Amino acid sequence: MKRPSDERRKALFDVEARLSWVLAALAGLLGAAAFIHTEGYFVTFMTGNTERAVLSYFRGQGMFGLAAFLIILSFLSGVVIASLCRRHFWSGHPHGPTMLTTFALISAAIFDATVDPDANDIDLLTILFVAFGIGSLNTSFTKNGEVSVPLSYVTGTWVKMGQGIERHISGGDYADWLGYFLLLVSFATGALAGGLLSTIETGWSMLTTAAAVCLIASVYTFLHERSNPPDAAEAAAA
């Protein structure tokens, strides 16, 4: 029987971990697209949106506060709808939320290209599609009805990594924090890729690229699940 530490080390680089890196990078790319190609909207930072929704009025920026509130609602809708679909239709399969995110991104790209195909920036209505997709994406990894890998919850990931470092210092091992570090690196890499893409692509073409990446990830997870189906207990718990 393997020791728990051996299991944790193996889990650092298993299929689920590798997929989480791809999806975290996608979240970072979408965050970059929204931030660079808009007036500074956040689609991955609900803490910032909550503060902006409350405090913008004190700075005479009421429209920014309203935009932040709408983004929060759209993000929350993505989480709720994806979770409902997981419970009733997808039986806990992670390819479902990524497909829903793909459809949201395709819709965003089509909408943006239709409204103003020559514009470099993305308008608020398009961003609401993206925020919905990010909310759905965050439900990709769920255990016992709760998110097990928060793809765009970077603050929480930093906290978990810090706690893991403390456990390592206090007698644990690198498996206590390395997984969180790799997830953070993936998110930051995606954001960097989004920043680089923004120099050569417009807003809607960046969204098209992100939708293509998300579609590839969805197909990959679907094929993996067909060869490694989850057991009944895991599906029911999700």
N, C-alpha and C positions, 0 to 999 in steps of 0.2 A: 504493500500500500504506500502510495506516495505521500510525502509530508505536505501539509498545507502550503508551505513556502514554495515548494516545487510546483504545485498547481497554480499559484499566483504568478510565478515566473513564466509558466507556459501560457497563461491567459494574456500576458502582456503583448504577445505577437500572434494570437490566434485569428481566425477568420473574422470574428466579431470586432476585435480590436482594429484590424486593418481596415475594415469597412467604416468604423467610427472615425478613423483618420481622414478618409476620403470625404465623409459627410461633414465633418468639422471644417475641413478645408473649403467645402462648398458653402457652408454657412459664413465663413470668413470672406469668401469672394462676394457673396450676396451683400454682406454688410458693407464691403468696400464700394460696390456698385451703387448702393443706396446713398452712402455718405458722400461720395465724390460727385456723383451725377445728379444730386439734388441740392437743396439749400442746407443740407446737414442733417437729414433725417436718419434716425437709428431704426434698424429692423431686427437687430440682435441684442439690443441693450435696453431691456424693459425697465431697469432701474433708472436709467437716464430719462427715458420717456415719461416715467411716472413723476419724476421731479420736474421735468419740463412742463408736463400737463398742469401741475399745481403752481409752479413758480413763474411761468412765462408772463402771466397777467400782471405780476408785480413789476415787470420790466417793460410793460407796454407792448408785449408781443403775443397778444391773445390768439392770433392765428397759428402761431407755432404751438401754443398750448393745445389748441383744438386738434391740430394735426397729430400731435403726440398721443392724445386721447384716442383718436381714430386708429392709429397704428396699434395701440395696445388692444383695442377691441378686435381688430383684424387678427392679430397674433393669437389672442385668446380663442377666437373662433376656429383658427386652424388647429389648436390643441384639442378643443372639444370635439370637433367634427372628426378628426383623425382618430381620437380615442374611441368615439362611438363606433366608427367603422371597424376599428380593431376588435372591439368587443363582439360586434354582431356579424361582421362579414369577413374579416381578414384572419381571424383566429390567432392573433398575435404575431403574424408574419411581418418582419420589418420592411419588406418590399412595398407594402401597402402605403405607408406614410410617404415613402420616397416617390411613389407614383403620384400621389396627391400633390406633393410639392412640384413634381415635374409639370403636371397640368396647370398649376398655379403660375409657374414661371412662363410656360408657353402662352398662357392667357395674358400675362403681363407684357410679354414681348410683342404679341400681336396687337394688344390695345395701344401700347406706346408707339409702335410703328404706324398704326392707323391714325392716331390722333395727330402726331407730328413727326413724320419719318425723318425730317432733316434736323431735328433738334438733338443736341448732345446731352441735354439734361432729361431726367425722368420726373414726371409730375406726381403729385400726391396720390391720385387715384391708382396709378400704376404701382406705387410703393405699397398700397394696401394689399394688392395681390401678392407681392413679395413677402410682406409680413405674415400673411396667411400661410404661405408656403413654409416660412421659417418655423412658425408654430407647429405645423404638421411634422416637419422634419425632426423636431425635438422629441417626438414620440416614437422614433424609430427603434429605440432600445428600451423595452419595458419589461419589468419583472414584478410579479405580484401587484399589478395594477399601478405601479409607480415607475417613473423614468429612471433607468439605471445608468444611462450615459447621457448627461445633459450637453448637447453638442454646442450650443451657443451661450450657455450659462458660464461665462468665463470667470466671473467673480467667484462663484462657488467652486470652480475647478482650481483656482489659485488657492482658496482656503483649504480644499482637500489635499492639494499637493503640499502645502505648508504643514498640515497635520501629519502627512506621510513622512516628510523629512524629519519631523520630531520623533516619530516612531522609529525611523531608521537610526537616528542618533541614540535613542534610548534602548537599542538592542535589536531592532528589526532588521530589515534588509532593503535593498533598493527597489524591490517590487512594491513597497508601500507607497512610493511616490512617482516612479518612472512612468507608469501608465498615464497619470494626469499630466505629466510633463510632455509626453508625446502628443496628447490631445491638444494641449496649448500650442505646441509647435505647429501642429497641423492647421489649427485655426489661424494662427499668425501667418503661416505660409499661404493659406488661401487669401487672406487679406492683402498680402504682398502681391500675389498673382492678380488680384482684382485691381490693385493700384497700377500695376504695369499694363494690364489690359486697357485700363481707362485712358491711357495715353494714345492708343491706336484704334479704339472702338467707341462707338456711341453707346448710349444707355441701353437701347433696345437690342443691339447686337451683343452686348455683354450678357443680357438676360437670356438671349438665345444660346450662348455658349454655356451658361450655367444650367439651362434646361437640358442641354445635350449631356453634360456631365451627370446630372441627376438621373436622366433616363438610363445611362450606362450602368450607374450604380444600382438602379432598380432591377434591371435585367440580371445583373450579377447576383443580387440577393435572391431573386426568384429562382434562378438556376441552382444556386447553392442550397436553397431550401428543398428543392425537389430531390436532391441527392442526399440531403441530411434533414429530413422532416423533424420538427419539434415533437416531443412526446405529448401525450394528451394532458398530463398534469401541467406542463409548462404553458401549453396553449390556453388552458382554462384559466390559469393564474394571470396571464396577460390580459 
